[in-house]
Amino acid sequence: MEFYYRHKYVEKLLSYKDVHYIKVLTGIRRSGKSTILIQYKNKLIAEHGISEEQIIEYNFNNPFFSRYNYLKLYSEIVNRAVKNRINYVFLDEIQDVKSWEKCVIGLFEHKELKFDIYLTGSNSRMLSSELSTLLTGRAKQIKVFPLTFKEFVEASKNTKNIYESFHDYAEIGGLGLIIPDINNIERAKENLLDVLQDTIRKDIENKHHSTKNISIEKTIKYVLNNIGKPISSHKTVQHTNVNSESKINHVSFARYLKWGTDAMILQRVDYIDKKTNSILDTSGKYYAGDIGILNSMTNFKDSTLGAKLENIVLLELLSQGWEVYTLKVYQKNTDNKEIDFVIKNKQVIKYIQVTHTLNNANKHREIDNLLQFKNAYEKICIFLNNESDNENDGVRRVDLIRWLLGDEKI
């Protein structure tokens, strides 16, 4: 089975080849991390003169390795290593091995053998473990996202027009597992349901030894039905417990929310202070880690298209390497104003508003949200359809699909 070639990620790995860092690929389960490692390995062998015996790989999704501990893994790798040459070690879904950090640190600091180490994991907090504490500055995290719309179009290779393809993308998203069925929408939906259940079971319930599967799914489902809205544990619990036999207290709700974010089913966007641009310790907004995951959890019912578009824009921004935040301004005697996204990249800051259709009736609401900020940061309105008269008001209009395809920049 041939999977879409993830050029960006393979090239990123090549840029770190033989550099003394531990390379860590993190991403939601089935986002293509394993495939990227295979593609990278094949490139090393085909184009960089690396022999098969220099490759040492383990995929811990394979039940054969389920009983491995860090000592057995370390001993095997050392025994298999080629002396006087660099050994390329690929440890796929390594977080399932107890005390895996000890094995990796031992290989990284080995005095006689040379190892170039690559890890994958389906948990965003892998680098907050002992590994990052002991090797500060020596681990490079590469965040792997589901297929972008541009990759989706290239992978599908169908004859649909771009708007039909976008409709499909807004339905099934970009998870790597579904690519063999990318032109079979119903089959793809079935696969997505399996992915979601597998992720909840392996990366949340099993990892945290939890038997509260109904409460966990209930929490995640509530959040995904309210994407782009502020989520506060205390207030939200009151809504989720209405007419429910399975009650959740606010402490458990916050815990499940964190677990869902760590497993990257959810993406949290923090609020920042409008004056200092520092993160506020308040409720954040949550989105789905993949648009197909969102639809599968909500049974593919028609949800607010505007919220879906926000989710798609967020994932694209993160894939491009932007830091993403949100901003709300509290005003007396009027509605509070909110900017969908504030994005940062080094010293560059931009304000972004997302809308389905920009027309003469709603453009002042969308544009005024941006114009209320009297600063030098660029203001951008991203739209799917533009039916408004263009005005020289200082807000740049960006066509969503052209931007997703790389034909327009922000």
N, C-alpha and C positions, 0 to 999 in steps of 0.2 A: 504494500500500500504506500503510495507516494504522497508525502505531505508538502505543503507549501514551504518554500525555502525562506527562512527568516533572516534575510540578508543583514539587516541592521544589527541584530544581536550576534550573529556569527562574526561580523566585522569588529564589534566591540570586544568580543573575546580574543580575537586575533591581536587587537591592540594591546592586550594585557599578557599575551603569550610570553612565557619565560620570565615575566616580571615577578619579583618575589612578593606576591600578594596571594591571599586565598580568594579565589573568585567565587562569589555566591550569587546564584540566580534564584530570585524569589518571585512568586506569582501564584495566582489562584490555581487550584488543581485543574489540570487539563488545558492550561494556557499554552502549552507547547514547550515547556522547559526541557523535557527529555528529548524531544525531537531536535531542539537546538543543539544539545550536547552531541547527539549523533551526527548532525550536519557538520558541526565543528570538528569532531573526530575524523570524519571522512575527508574533510579539507586538509587537516594536518597530514594524513597519510598520502593523499593524492598530490598535494602541492608543496608540502613543507618537509618532505623527506623523513617523516617520523615513521618508525617501523611498528608493526602490530604488537611486538613484544614490549614496546615502551608504553602501550596503552593498558591501564588497569582500571576496569570499570565494574561498578556494582549498581544494580537497580533494586532498591529496597521495596519497591512495589511487588517484586517477585517473592512469593511465599517461601521460596527456598532459603532466602536470607533472613527470614523473620526471627530466627533464634540467635542471630549474630549479636554479640556485645562488642564494646569498643576494643577489648583486648584481642579477641579473635580476629577482628577486622584489621587491626594494626599489624598483628603478626603475619597474617596472610599477605598483606600489601608489601611489607618489608621483604618477605621471602620471595615474592614475585618480581621485585624491582631489579632492573638492569643496572649493574654497577658502571660508573664512569659516564653515564648518559642521563639525560633528564627523563624522568618517568611522569607520564601524564595521568593523573588520578581523577576519575569521574565518579562521584558519589551522589547518586540520584535519590531524592527524597530521604536524605540522611537523617532528618529529624526523627525518624522512626526508630533509630538505634539509640538505646539508652547511653548517656554520657558520651555521645559522639564527639563532643568537643575535645576530649582527651586524646582520642585517636588522631584527629586532625592536627592538633597542636604538636603531638609527637612527631608526625610526619613533617610538618612545617619546619620544626627545629632540629631535624635529624642531622647529625654531624657528618655522616659518611655518604649517605645516599641523597640524590637530588630529586625533588618532587615538585611538580607544577599542579596545584590542587584546584579542582572545580567541584562545587557543591550545588545542589538544587534543593529547594524546600518550599512547601506550601504554607509557610507561616511567615508573616511580615516581621516577626520579632526574633528571628533566628540570630540576628546580630546584636540583640540586647542581652545575649546569653554570656556565659563565661568566655566564649571565643573572642568577643569584642573587648572584654575587660582585659584579657591577657595579651591581646594582639592589637591594641589600639593603633590605628593607622596602617595596619597590615592586611586588612580585609576590604575587598571592593565588592559592593553590592550592585547587582544589575537587576533592575526590576523588569520582569517580563509581563507584558500586558496581552490580553486577547487581541486577535487581529484587528487592526484599524480598518476603517472603511476602504481605504486605498488597497490594503492587503487583501481584504475580502473580495473586492472586485477582481484583482489580479488572480486570486486563487480560484474563483468560480468559473472563469473562462466561458461564460455563457453569452448568449446573444441578446440578453435583456438590455433595455435602455437604462441609463444611469439612475433614473428615478424609481424604476421597478427594482433595481438592485438595492437602492437605499431602503425601500420598503422591506425587502427581505432582511437586510442588515438590522433594521429596527425591530424585527421579529426575533431572529435567532442569534444575533450578536456575533462575536468573533472568537469563540473558544475553539482551540485547535482540534479538539476531538471530533467536531462536527464537519470538518472540511471535506472528508470523503463523501458526505451527504449534503454538501452545501447547496446543491440544486434540487434536493428532496426536502422540502420544508417540513412536512409532517414527520419524516424520519428524524430530522434534526431536532425537532421539538421533543421527541421521545428520548433522544440522547441527552438533551439538556436536563431533563427531569432526573435521569440517572446520575449525571454529573453533580447536580445539586444535592441529592440524597447522599451520594458517596462523600462529598465534601463535608457535609454536616456530620456524618457518622465518623469519618476518619480524622478530620482536622479539628473537630470540636468535641464530640461526645467521647471518642476513644482517647484523645489527647488529654482531656480534662477529667477522665473517668466519671463522666456524668451520665446519669440515667434519666435526666429531665428532658428527654428528646421532644416531648410535646411542647413544653414551655420554651425551649430553644427555638423550635420552628415557629412557634407563635410570635416570639419576639422579632425574629428576622422577617417574617411575613408582614407584621405590622409596619416595620421600618420601610420595607420595599413597597408597601402600599402608600407610603407617605414620603417618597423620595423628594429631596430638595426642600423639605420643611424642617424647622428646628425641632430637635428631639431632646426632651428633658425627662430624666428617669421618673421623677416624682409625678409630673403631670401626665406623662404617657401611661403609666401604670393604671391610673384611674380609668382611662379609656379601654385598655386591653383587658381589664378584669370585668368589664360590664358583660353580663349574661354569659359568663364563662365558668365552667366547673374547675378549670385549672388556673388557680390564682397565682400571680407573680408579684412579689414585693419589689420595691424600687432598687434594692441592693442586688437582687438576682437579675433584674432587668438590665442594670448597668453592666453586670458581669457578662451576661449573654451577648450584649451589644459589643463589648470588647472582644469576646471570643469570635464573633462574626467578622469583626474588623481585622483581627489577627489572621483569620483564615482567608481574608480578602474577598469574602462574599460581599462585604460592605466596604465602602470607601467613605471615610469621614472627612468633612471639610470644616476647618476651624474658623471661628470668627476672629477678626483682628481689630485692633483699636485704630480709628481713622486718623488719629494724630501721630501715634508712634509706630504704627504698622506692626506692633507686637501682638502675639497670640493672646486672646482673652480666655480665661478659664471659665467658660460658660458652656451652654449646650451648643453642639455643632449641628451641621446638616449632614445627612447621610444619603449616599447613592449606592447603586449596585456595582459590584466589581465587574460585571459584564451585563450588557443589555438583555441578552438571552436568559441569564439567570433571573433578572428582574421579571421577565415575562413568564418563565416557568414557575416561579413562586406564586405569581398572581394568576396562574392557569391561562395565560395568554389572552386574558380579557383585555378589551380596549381600555387603556388608561390615558391619562392626560398626555397628549402628544408633546405639549410644551415641556413637561417634566422629563419625558424620554429624551427630548433633544438636549436638555441640560445635561443629562447623564452621558449622552454620547459626546458632547463637547468636553465634559470633565475628563473622560477617559482618553480622549485625543490629546488634551493638554498635558495630562500626566505622562502619556506615552512620548510626547515631545520633550519631556524633561522639565516642564514648568512646576514650580511650587504653586499650589492652588489654595486660596482662602476665600472667605466671603466677608461681607461688610454690611452692617445694618446701622442706620442713623435713627436715633429716637428723637422725635420732635413733639413739642407740645401742641395740643389742639389740632392735630392733623395725623394722617396715617404715617406709620413708620416707613421709611424708605430703605430699600435693600439693593445692593449690587450682587448680581448672581455670583460673579467670580472676580477676585483680585489675584492676578498672577505675577509671580516674581521669578526672575532668572538673573542671579548676581545683582547688579544695581538697577536692572530694568524692572519697572512696575507698570502694569496696565490694568484698566478696569474693563470688564466685559459684561454685557447684558445679552441674554439669549432669548429669541422669540421665534415662534412658528411663522407668523406673518406680520410684517411691518407695513402698516397702512396709515392713511391720513387720520383715521379715527383713533388709533392707539399709539402713534409714534411719539406723541408728546409725553405719554406716560412712560414709555420705554426709554426715550432719550433724556427726559428730565431727570430720571434717576441718576444718569451719568453726569449730567451737566450741573447738578447741585454741588459737585465737588470742585472747588476753585483751586485746582492745583495743576501742575505741569504734566501729570501722568496721562498717557494716551487713553482715550475712551473709544471703545469698539462695540458695535452692535452686530451680533451674528444672527442672521435670519435664514429661514428656509425659503420663504417667499417674500418678495419686496414689491408692494403695491403702492408705496408712498412716493411723494415728490421728493427728490433729492434737495437737501438744504445744506448750506455752508454753515453748520452750527457747531463745528469742532468735533463731531462724532463720526468716526469712520465706519462705514457699512461694509460688512464682509459676508459674502454668500457662503452658507454653510457647506454645501456640497463641493464647491470649488476649493474651499479651504481644506476640507477633508481629503481631497484628491491631490493636494499640494500645488494647485494652480493659483492659489491666493495665500498670502502670508498674513500673520498677525504680528 
